[in-house]
């Protein structure tokens, strides 16, 4: 095979086989993008972090910034990942609830109603004191108790409750005459009572769903109040997980399968049930990895090893790494910086990955000063055989903005990667 000699931005000559890669790895660093942080002397966590591997990919790749949805639009993690997979959320978005349900293992059929849920803490005076129940790590037994104890049979509806990572869970209803236009019982703040779930549209379907939701919450509170796990948490001075907060209602639709849309196979690796749910909803194979949590203590090395294994048999792998987003929501800039350095160490084995286009990006910005998602564009780098390089040498928000990709929409990213592995479809004759 002929060899191609390339001079990279490191000013070192490197020789590669002249070939086209056959695989794509998407490494989505959830919420990693930020704004200048006062505690980091005006730097972003990406600018402050020591990240030799991310910077090496940047030196050897092509960079840009990306509006996952569109300029000025704050992406949700759900709409962002749909866009990254090439499913325009303005067409395909079903609401977050059904996708969370898919990710927790509930097989969602078209027409089922899904919710994303939090286990939270309800005080004796009826107020929410912790929306995440002390960031409880495992609620499997609590969900099982509700599943076996709540009775909605008189409504003619089946329900499915499954735990996700940490305090998260998902709830689905299956039955006739259900609507998804209902409000949430989550007040989105602490020190106030849960809200009453109501029909947003005054249709019989939505009214029926609102009544069922209210009954579900009532019965589940009674079950959780005396559960052994919560009794033990109270004894230990921890916040009990004694109420389920429901939001993000949606009706499950039908997605064009990923393999049909692009002609390639794929897998998804994520602790976040939402991301895994999006993957399974479009037909990606979900890969289980022990010890992944979606938090700071996640098994990052396990994710990277699993991705390498999946690339042996799959054309495309999406890996979501969540912990930096958590730090952004909590406003912890130094913690976010430290976690970026942990990510950088974990991805070291990918530096020798062959026959693969590696795409590294965020799904959205989660600035520590905002403690929520923002519309700031995110950095992106594409690395691998056949990639045109540019002059950028550091992976951060400002540096990548100078790169050869310029500013792109999220819906273009997979198409660019497909073209680099010679799997894109010609437009025109």
Secondary structure, 3 states (H helix, E strand, C coil): CCEEEEECCCCCEEEEECCCCCEEEEEEECCEECCCEHHHCCECHHHHCCCHHHHHHHHCCEEEEEECCCCCCCCCHHHHHHHHCCCCHHHHCCCHHHHHHHHCCCCCCCCCEEEEEEEEEECCCCCEEECCHHHCCCCHHHHHHHHHHCCCHHHCCEEEEEECCCCEEEEEEECCCCCCCECCCCCCCCCCCCCCCCECCCCHHHHHHHHHHHHHHHHHHHHHHCCHHHHHHHHCCCCCCCEEEEEEEEECCCCCCHHHHHCCCEEEECCCHHHHHHHHHCCCEECCCCCCCCCCCCCHHHHHHHHHHHCCCCCEEEEEECHHHHHHHHCCHHHHHHHHHHHHHHHHHHHHCCCEEEEEECCCEEECCCCEEECCCEEEEEECCCCCCCCCCCCCHHHHCCCCCEEEEHHHHHHHHHHHCCCCCCCCC
